[in-house]
Amino acid sequence: MNNNKVRDTAQKLFKSEYEKLTAQEKHVAHHISERTPISENVVQGYSEKLTFGQRMADKVASFGGSWAFIIIFMVVLVAWIILNSFILIKLHSSSFDPYPYIFLNLILSMLAAIQAPIIMMSQNRQAFKDRLSAEHDYEVNLKSELEIIALHEKVDSLKQEQWRELMSIQEEQLKLLGKLVEDMKKDK
């Protein structure tokens, strides 16, 4: 029975056989025929399935793209330069990493080499979340559109039924008026 209801709904709304519908259209047809909401937070469901490494990569990418990271990074760079250019030279007459700061360049290169793929992985996951959201938005919009079409059909049907009723009432009134006119002519 329920399967037939879904097939009838698909035929009525999509003007197509159920088997020929896309997966999204089938999903919408099920929700419409069962009168269940289709809205859900798909990103939350996806986020709950992330592994520990994926969550950490997202946090690293989030921190790496923040003002806090930029400020801390600048403070560390300035401190490194001041330490190796002035303080260590005055105290020990040599510095740990003298100008042109080759060790600092090595550390920065390694940081960039590690941080770039982590940020790319996070961006790929974000793009996937965006695709999930877009697909879900399409389903919600499609269901809303089909529900509006169904409501229009119901309103049109009610309107036609009311017109029929009004016409029959008007015909009845015309008959009564005609009868009154005849009765008045007879009385004169």
PAZAPA-4460 file (N, C-alpha, C; in steps of 0.05 Angstrom, whole numbers, plus 32768, in hexadecimal, padded with zeros to 4 digits):
% residues 188
    n_x    n_y    n_z   ca_x   ca_y   ca_z    c_x    c_y    c_z   seq   type   mol
   8011   7FE8   8000   8000   8000   8000   8011   8019   8000     1      M     A
   8025   801A   8013   8036   8031   8015   8047   8035   7FFB     2      N     A
   8050   801F   7FF0   8060   8020   7FD8   804F   802B   7FC0     3      N     A
   8035   8022   7FBF   8024   802C   7FAA   801F   804A   7FAE     4      N     A
   801C   8053   7FC7   8018   806F   7FCD   8030   8080   7FC3     5      K     A
   8048   8076   7FC7   8060   8084   7FBE   8060   8085   7F9F     6      V     A
   805A   806E   7F93   8059   806D   7F75   8044   8081   7F6A     7      R     A
   802D   8081   7F77   8018   8094   7F6E   8020   80B1   7F71     8      D     A
   802D   80B6   7F88   8037   80D1   7F8D   804C   80D9   7F78     9      T     A
   805E   80C7   7F71   8073   80CC   7F5D   8066   80D2   7F42    10      A     A
   8052   80C1   7F3B   8045   80C4   7F21   8036   80DF   7F20    11      Q     A
   8029   80E6   7F36   8019   80FF   7F36   802A   8118   7F36    12      K     A
   803F   8118   7F46   804F   8130   7F49   8065   8133   7F34    13      L     A
   8072   811D   7F2D   8088   811E   7F1B   8081   8117   7EFE    14      F     A
   8068   810D   7EFB   805E   8105   7EE1   8071   80F1   7ED4    15      K     A
   807B   80DF   7EE6   808E   80CB   7EDD   808C   80B2   7EEF    16      S     A
   8094   809B   7EE4   8094   8083   7EF4   80A8   8085   7F0A    17      E     A
   80A3   8077   7F20   80B4   8078   7F38   80D0   806F   7F31    18      Y     A
   80D2   805A   7F21   80ED   804E   7F1A   80FE   8061   7F0B    19      E     A
   80F2   8074   7EFD   8101   8087   7EEC   810B   80A0   7EFB    20      K     A
   8102   80A2   7F14   810A   80BA   7F24   8127   80B7   7F2E    21      L     A
   8133   80CE   7F33   814D   80CE   7F40   814B   80C6   7F5D    22      T     A
   8161   80C1   7F6A   8160   80B9   7F86   8155   80D0   7F97    23      A     A
   815B   80E9   7F90   8151   80FF   7F9F   8132   8102   7F9C    24      Q     A
   8129   80FE   7F83   810C   8100   7F7E   80FD   80E9   7F8C    25      E     A
   8109   80D2   7F8D   80FD   80BB   7F9C   80FB   80C2   7FB9    26      K     A
   8110   80CE   7FC4   8111   80D5   7FE0   80FB   80EA   7FE6    27      H     A
   80F8   80FD   7FD5   80E3   8112   7FD8   80C7   8105   7FD5    28      V     A
   80C4   80F3   7FC2   80AA   80E6   7FBF   80A2   80D6   7FD8    29      A     A
   80B5   80C9   7FE4   80B0   80BA   7FFD   80A6   80CD   8013    30      H     A
   80B4   80E4   8016   80AD   80F7   802B   8092   8104   8026    31      H     A
   808C   8109   800D   8072   8116   8007   805C   8102   800C    32      I     A
   805F   80E9   8002   804A   80D5   8006   8046   80CE   8023    33      S     A
   805B   80CE   8033   8059   80C8   804F   8053   80E0   8061    34      E     A
   8053   80F8   8054   804E   8111   8062   8062   8115   8079    35      R     A
   807B   8110   8074   8090   8114   8088   80A2   812B   8080    36      T     A
   80AE   8138   8094   80C0   814E   808D   80DA   8143   8080    37      P     A
   80E5   8153   806F   80FE   814B   8061   8116   815A   806B    38      I     A
   8111   8170   8079   8127   8181   8083   8137   8173   8099    39      S     A
   8151   8175   8097   8163   816A   80AC   817E   8178   80A9    40      E     A
   818D   8177   80BD   81A8   8183   80BD   81BC   816E   80B3    41      N     A
   81C0   816E   8098   81D2   815A   808D   81EF   815E   8094    42      V     A
   81F7   8177   8099   8213   817D   80A0   8219   8172   80BC    43      V     A
   8205   8174   80CF   8209   8169   80EA   820D   814B   80E8    44      Q     A
   81FD   813D   80D9   8200   8120   80D6   821B   8119   80CA    45      G     A
   8224   8129   80B7   823E   8123   80AB   8255   8129   80BF    46      Y     A
   8252   813F   80CE   8267   8146   80E1   8269   8131   80F7    47      S     A
   8253   8124   80FF   8255   8110   8114   8264   80F7   810B    48      E     A
   8267   80F3   80F1   8274   80DB   80E6   8292   80E0   80E1    49      K     A
   829C   80F8   80E6   82B8   80FE   80E0   82CA   80EF   80F4    50      L     A
   82E1   80E7   80EA   82F5   80D9   80FB   8304   80EE   810B    51      T     A
   8313   80E4   811F   8323   80F6   8130   8336   8106   811F    52      F     A
   8344   80F9   810C   8357   8107   80FA   8349   811D   80EA    53      G     A
   8332   8117   80E0   8324   812B   80D0   831B   8143   80E1    54      Q     A
   8312   813E   80F9   830A   8154   810B   8323   8165   8112    55      R     A
   8339   8157   8117   8352   8166   811D   835B   8177   8106    56      M     A
   8359   816B   80EE   8361   817A   80D6   8350   8193   80D2    57      A     A
   8336   8190   80D8   8324   81A7   80D6   832B   81BD   80EB    58      D     A
   8333   81B4   8103   833A   81C7   8118   8355   81D5   8110    59      K     A
   8368   81C6   8106   8381   81D2   80FD   837D   81E6   80E7    60      V     A
   836C   81DE   80D4   8366   81F1   80BD   8357   8209   80C7    61      A     A
   8345   8205   80DA   8337   821C   80E5   834A   822F   80F4    62      S     A
   835C   8224   8104   836F   8234   8113   8383   8241   80FF    63      F     A
   838C   8232   80EB   839F   823C   80D7   8394   8253   80C7    64      G     A
   837A   8256   80C5   836E   826C   80B6   8362   8281   80C8    65      G     A
   836D   8284   80E0   8362   8297   80F3   8376   82AE   80F8    66      S     A
   836C   82C4   8103   837D   82DA   810B   838F   82D2   8122    67      W     A
   8385   82C1   8133   8395   82B8   814A   83AF   82AB   813F    68      A     A
   83AC   829A   812B   83C4   828C   8120   83D7   82A1   8114    69      F     A
   83CC   82B4   8105   83DD   82C8   80F8   83EC   82D8   810D    70      I     A
   83DE   82E0   8122   83EB   82F0   8137   8401   82E0   8145    71      I     A
   83FA   82C7   814D   840E   82B6   815B   8425   82B1   8148    72      I     A
   8420   82AC   812F   8435   82A7   811C   8448   82BF   8119    73      F     A
   843C   82D7   8117   844D   82EF   8115   845D   82F3   812E    74      M     A
   8451   82EF   8146   8460   82F2   815F   8477   82DF   8160    75      V     A
   8473   82C6   8158   8489   82B2   8158   849F   82BA   8145    76      V     A
   8497   82C3   812D   84AC   82CB   8119   84BC   82E3   8124    77      L     A
   84AF   82F7   812E   84BD   830E   8139   84CF   8306   8150    78      V     A
   84C4   82F5   8162   84D4   82EC   8179   84ED   82DC   816F    79      A     A
   84E9   82CB   815B   8500   82BC   8150   8515   82CE   8145    80      W     A
   850C   82E2   8136   851F   82F5   812A   852E   8305   8140    81      I     A
   851F   830F   8153   852B   831F   8169   853F   830E   8179    82      I     A
   8536   82F5   817F   8547   82E3   818F   8561   82DD   8180    83      L     A
   8560   82D7   8166   8577   82CF   8157   8588   82E6   814D    84      N     A
   857C   82FD   814A   858B   8314   813F   8597   8326   8155    85      S     A
   858B   8327   816C   8594   833A   8181   859B   832C   819B    86      F     A
   858A   831D   81A7   858E   8313   81C2   85A4   82FF   81C3    87      I     A
   85A3   82EA   81B2   85B8   82D5   81B4   85D3   82E0   81AB    88      L     A
   85D4   82F3   8199   85EE   82FE   8190   85FA   830E   81A7    89      I     A
   85EA   831D   81B6   85F4   832D   81CD   85FD   831A   81E4    90      K     A
   85EE   8305   81E9   85F4   82F3   81FF   860A   82DF   81F9    91      L     A
   860A   82D3   81E1   861D   82BD   81DB   862E   82C3   81C3    92      H     A
   862C   82DA   81B8   863B   82E3   81A0   8636   82D1   8187    93      S     A
   8622   82C0   8189   8619   82B0   8172   85FB   82AB   8176    94      S     A
   85ED   82A5   8160   85D1   82A0   8162   85CB   8283   8159    95      S     A
   85B4   8279   8161   85AC   825E   815A   85A6   825C   813D    96      F     A
   8599   8270   8131   8591   8270   8115   8596   828C   810A    97      D     A
   85AF   8292   8102   85B5   82AD   80F9   85A7   82B4   80DE    98      P     A
   85A7   82CE   80D9   859C   82D8   80C0   85AA   82C9   80A9    99      Y     A
   859C   82BF   8096   8580   82C1   808B   856C   82AD   8097   100      P     A
   8571   82A4   80AF   855E   8293   80BD   8556   8279   80AD   101      Y     A
   856A   826A   80A7   8566   8251   8097   8555   823D   80A6   102      I     A
   855A   823A   80C0   854A   8226   80D0   852D   822F   80D2   103      F     A
   8529   8249   80D5   850D   8254   80D5   84FF   824F   80BB   104      L     A
   850E   8252   80A5   8502   824C   808A   84FB   822F   8088   105      N     A
   850C   821D   8092   8506   8201   8092   84ED   81FA   80A1   106      L     A
   84EA   8206   80BA   84D3   8201   80CA   84BA   820C   80BC   107      I     A
   84BC   8224   80B1   84A5   822F   80A3   849D   821E   808A   108      L     A
   84B0   8214   807C   84AA   8203   8065   849D   81E9   806E   109      S     A
   84A6   81DE   8084   8499   81C5   808D   847D   81CB   8097   110      M     A
   847A   81E1   80A5   845F   81E9   80AE   844C   81EC   8096   111      L     A
   8455   81F9   8081   8444   81FD   806A   843F   81E2   805C   112      A     A
   8453   81D1   805B   844F   81B7   804E   843B   81A5   805D   113      A     A
   843A   81A8   8077   8427   8199   8087   840B   81A6   8087   114      I     A
   840B   81C0   8089   83F2   81CF   808C   83E2   81CF   8072   115      Q     A
   83EF   81D1   805B   83E0   81D2   8042   83CE   81BA   803D   116      A     A
   83D8   81A1   803F   83C6   818A   803A   83B0   8188   804F   117      P     A
   83B6   8190   8068   83A1   818F   807C   838B   81A3   8075   118      I     A
   8392   81BB   806C   837E   81CE   8064   836F   81C5   804C   119      I     A
   837D   81B8   8039   836F   81AD   8021   835B   8197   8028   120      M     A
   8363   8185   803B   8350   8171   8044   8337   817D   8050   121      M     A
   833B   8191   8061   8325   819F   806E   8313   81AD   8059   122      S     A
   831F   81B9   8045   8310   81C6   8030   8300   81B2   8020   123      Q     A
   830C   819B   801B   82FD   8186   800C   82E5   817C   801C   124      N     A
   82E9   8179   8036   82D2   8171   8047   82BC   8187   8048   125      R     A
   82C5   81A0   8049   82B2   81B6   8048   82A3   81B6   802E   126      Q     A
   82B0   81B1   8018   82A3   81B0   7FFE   828F   8199   7FFD   127      A     A
   8296   8183   8009   8283   816C   800A   826B   8173   801B   128      F     A
   826F   8181   8032   8259   818A   8042   8247   819D   8032   129      K     A
   8253   81AF   8023   8244   81C1   8013   8233   81B3   7FFE   130      D     A
   823F   819E   7FF1   8230   818E   7FDE   8218   8180   7FEB   131      R     A
   821D   8174   8003   8207   8167   8012   81F1   817B   8017   132      L     A
   81F8   8193   8021   81E4   81A7   8027   81D5   81AF   800D   133      S     A
   81E3   81B3   7FF8   81D6   81BB   7FDE   81C3   81A5   7FD5   134      A     A
   81CB   818C   7FD6   81B9   8176   7FCE   81A1   8175   7FE0   135      E     A
   81A5   8179   7FFA   818E   8179   800C   817C   8191   8008   136      H     A
   8188   81A8   8003   8178   81C0   7FFC   8167   81BB   7FE4   137      D     A
   8172   81AD   7FD0   8163   81A7   7FB8   814B   8195   7FBF   138      Y     A
   814F   8181   7FCF   8139   816F   7FD7   8123   817F   7FE6   139      E     A
   812C   8190   7FF9   8118   819F   8008   8109   81B2   7FF5   140      V     A
   8117   81BF   7FE3   810A   81D2   7FD0   80F8   81C3   7FBD   141      N     A
   8100   81AB   7FB4   80EF   819B   7FA3   80D6   8193   7FB1   142      L     A
   80D8   818A   7FCA   80C1   8181   7FD9   80AE   8199   7FDD   143      K     A
   80BA   81B0   7FE4   80AA   81C8   7FE9   809B   81D0   7FCF   144      S     A
   80A9   81CF   7FB9   809C   81D6   7F9F   8085   81C3   7F99   145      E     A
   808A   81A9   7F9D   8075   8196   7F97   805D   8199   7FAA   146      L     A
   8063   819F   7FC3   804D   81A3   7FD7   803D   81BC   7FCF   147      E     A
   804A   81D1   7FC6   803C   81E9   7FBD   802B   81E3   7FA4   148      I     A
   8036   81D3   7F92   8026   81CB   7F7B   800D   81BC   7F83   149      I     A
   8011   81A9   7F96   7FFA   819A   7FA0   7FE6   81AC   7FAE   150      A     A
   7FEF   81BF   7FBD   7FDD   81D2   7FCA   7FCD   81E3   7FB5   151      L     A
   7FDB   81EB   7FA0   7FCE   81FA   7F8A   7FB8   81E9   7F7E   152      H     A
   7FBE   81D0   7F79   7FAA   81BE   7F6D   7F92   81BB   7F80   153      E     A
   7F97   81B8   7F9A   7F81   81B6   7FAD   7F70   81D0   7FAD   154      K     A
   7F7E   81E7   7FAE   7F6F   8200   7FAE   7F5F   8203   7F94   155      V     A
   7F6B   81FC   7F7D   7F5C   81FD   7F63   7F44   81EB   7F64   156      D     A
   7F48   81D3   7F6F   7F32   81BF   7F71   7F1C   81CA   7F82   157      S     A
   7F23   81D6   7F99   7F0F   81E1   7FAB   7F00   81F9   7F9D   158      L     A
   7F10   8208   7F8E   7F04   821F   7F80   7EF0   8216   7F6B   159      K     A
   7EF7   8201   7F5C   7EE5   81F6   7F48   7ECC   81EB   7F55   160      Q     A
   7ED0   81DD   7F6B   7EB9   81D2   7F7A   7EA6   81E8   7F84   161      E     A
   7EB2   81FD   7F8E   7EA2   8214   7F97   7E93   8221   7F80   162      Q     A
   7EA0   8223   7F69   7E93   822E   7F51   7E7B   821D   7F49   163      W     A
   7E7F   8202   7F4A   7E68   81F0   7F43   7E51   81F4   7F57   164      R     A
   7E58   81F6   7F71   7E43   81FA   7F85   7E36   8215   7F80   165      E     A
   7E45   822A   7F7B   7E39   8244   7F76   7E27   8244   7F5D   166      L     A
   7E30   8236   7F49   7E20   8234   7F30   7E05   8225   7F36   167      M     A
   7E07   8210   7F45   7DEE   8201   7F4C   7DDC   8212   7F5D   168      S     A
   7DE7   8221   7F70   7DD7   8233   7F81   7DCA   8249   7F70   169      I     A
   7DDA   8253   7F5D   7DD0   8268   7F4B   7DBA   825D   7F3A   170      Q     A
   7DBD   8245   7F2F   7DA8   8239   7F1F   7D8F   8235   7F2F   171      E     A
   7D92   822C   7F48   7D7B   8229   7F5A   7D6D   8244   7F5F   172      E     A
   7D7D   8258   7F63   7D72   8273   7F68   7D63   827D   7F4F   173      Q     A
   7D6F   8278   7F38   7D62   8280   7F1F   7D47   8272   7F1C   174      L     A
   7D47   8258   7F22   7D2D   8249   7F21   7D19   8255   7F34   175      K     A
   7D21   825B   7F4C   7D0F   8267   7F60   7D05   8283   7F57   176      L     A
   7D18   8293   7F4C   7D10   82AD   7F41   7CFC   82AA   7F2A   177      L     A
   7D02   8297   7F19   7CEF   8292   7F03   7CD4   828A   7F0D   178      G     A
   7CD3   8279   7F21   7CBA   8270   7F2D   7CAC   8288   7F3A   179      K     A
   7CBB   8299   7F48   7CAF   82B1   7F54   7CA3   82C4   7F3F   180      L     A
   7CB2   82C8   7F2A   7CA8   82D9   7F14   7C8E   82CE   7F09   181      V     A
   7C8D   82B4   7F04   7C75   82A7   7EFA   7C5E   82AA   7F0D   182      E     A
   7C63   82A6   7F27   7C4F   82A9   7F3B   7C45   82C5   7F3D   183      D     A
   7C56   82D9   7F39   7C4E   82F5   7F3A   7C3D   82FB   7F21   184      M     A
   7C43   82EF   7F0A   7C34   82F4   7EF2   7C18   82E8   7EF5   185      K     A
   7C16   82D1   7F02   7BFC   82C4   7F06   7BEA   82D4   7F1A   186      K     A
   7BF7   82E1   7F2D   7BE8   82F0   7F41   7BDE   830B   7F35   187      D     A
   7BE8   8314   7F21   7BE0   832E   7F15   7BC9   8329   7F04   188      K     A
***
